Amino acid sequence: MTTNDLVEDDAGSEARARFEANLQRVEQLSQRIAHVLTHKREVPIDLQGPSQELYLKAGAAYFNEMIHNPAKVFEQQLEYWGKSVKHFIEAQTLLAQGKLEAPVDETPDDSRFTNPLWKTHPYFNYLKQQYMIGTQTMQAALAEMEGVTEVERKRLQYFGQQIMDMMAPTNFLGTNPDALERAIETEGQSLIDGLENLVQDLEANNGELVVTLADKSAFSVGENIGTTKGKVVFRNHMFELIQYSPTTETVHEMPLLIFPPWINRFYILDLKPQNSLIKWIVDQGYTLFVVSWVNPDESYAQIGMDDYVEDGYLTAIREVKSICGVEQINVVGYCIAGTTLSLTLALMKQRGDTSVNAATFFTTLTDFSDQGEVGVFLTDDFVDGIEAEANKTGVLDSFYMSRTFSFLRSNDLIYKPAIRYYMMGETPPAFDLLYWNGDGTNLPAKMVVEYLRGLCQADKFAAETFRICGHDVNLSEVEVPLCAIACDTDHIAAWRSSYRGVQKMGSRDKTFILSGSGHIAGIVNPPTKVKYGHWTNPDLSLSPDDWKAGAEQHEGSWWPLWNEWLQKRAGVQIPARTPGDSTHPVLAEAPGTYVKSLGGQKSGS
């Protein structure tokens, strides 16, 4: 036996050992999958998709078209078969000629199909072209369907697209060249690692497939995110009030209070120091307070919108005024917190309370006449299911909100990450924004039903009046000076709807800024990055599209422009304030305890 024979024998032994170890690992993981799926959480059928009535009506409408307008249906079918068969013949002709290449590909570019093999390899290109031809036909048929309302058409297009996206060839191992290439390169190790990732996600979510988007071990709130220095100076059952430590010798006399949404944690505004809006505001010379909402558990079942306004907004405003010794403050509301801030301001108007000097709204909806993309989830079939689930458990579990928002961008937040982590065995990245995205909170049963029924569905605040704390309030009663920032590609709070809400507010001093990008990136956009840009136009009498058409476009972040607006309404410079006072002792270091709570005040007072 030669030396080479010994080396080859050793290499073969190592390969066999790895193979056997991987087989054992697959067996262990399979057992874990079987176990977690037998203990899978029960998700109500009403929250798994639209009601069957939608599909039955669509089927009836399509059948009716076949009877009364067969030419239209045949034309759609013939167009599909023409394109499909033409592509099949072109592919077969090249193979018959002995050419291992793909025919001409005129399908549009798609970020899912970036591997060159999708264009050059006859097998993968055939799959891609047939899939694209099929989806184009489906999209056209749904867009042209008659006999359904516009709301039903939008829902059919949305949920139809969900099915099309799910069936993309990229989502299956045998038809994904990236995953197959990776499996060959790693001798199958990527598949073992991917199966491990899949099992961990199933176990972490009681058998439901929720893709982990970020390395959870890479971040710790208060250590490497949410690190701006400050103190918790007040706490009740609804929130902790954080006052941030000054970084300038003087500050504006008028303090600033931010109300973040309670659907997620507040530290989206305080990720890394270089993109922290909280730190940037403090550095501009403001006394800054931020509300950190409690993460409710079942004991909060009867907490409603009145509680958020009275024990949340009005209490926080009162405490900030007391700490700073002022009669008025400036406020900010983000998303649902901006909607509720509008309700609070209308209530304060009726009560004669002038505690708020000026208000800013980040991606805020107050006019729900056009619900945008999220509207597909706001019809009775879903809301009935949400109401039933929330009333049964006392809260709407964060799982449902997280899943809903993920499906609004399913290719980016579900399928692409699933391919990377499950098929290719990659480790989720250490990405602070995606870590925050997975750190959701629960919603109290009473509050979520009031919000969905009275505001989202009935649009009572803008169209009629909404009952809050014993008062019937209307959007027109928001009369303080205001600045609203919406985001151009926001899929949660559509900017046109946000703009229409601002138009209906009663203030004579209004500024509207349209930021580039979406619901989060458009807001968390520090000036140092010079990204996205923004638009301004002082004429708010125009329609949304006319407003944008006549708007002036600016480079980079809107933060400096907003700062200019805020400075004019923030008073004179005074010596910087340290957090708290004699009646507001320091209760904890920022970011506080509620931000780390799993539900209720489990880590709080």
Helices and strands as residue ranges (DSSP letters): H 3-38, G 45-47, H 52-68, H 70-96, H 117-120, H 122-143, H 150-166, G 169-171, G 173-175, H 177-185, H 189-204, G 216-218, E 230-235, E 239-244, E 250-252, E 256-259, G 266-269, G 273-275, H 277-283, E 288-293, G 298-300, H 305-307, I 308-314, H 315-324, E 329-334, H 336-351, E 356-362, G 372-377, H 380-393, E 395-396, H 398-407, H 410-410, I 411-415, H 416-418, I 419-423, H 432-437, E 443-444, H 445-450, I 451-457, H 460-463, E 466-468, E 471-473, G 475-477, E 482-487, H 495-504, E 510-515, G 527-529, E 534-536, H 544-549, E 552-554, H 559-567, E 573-575, E 588-589, G 594-596
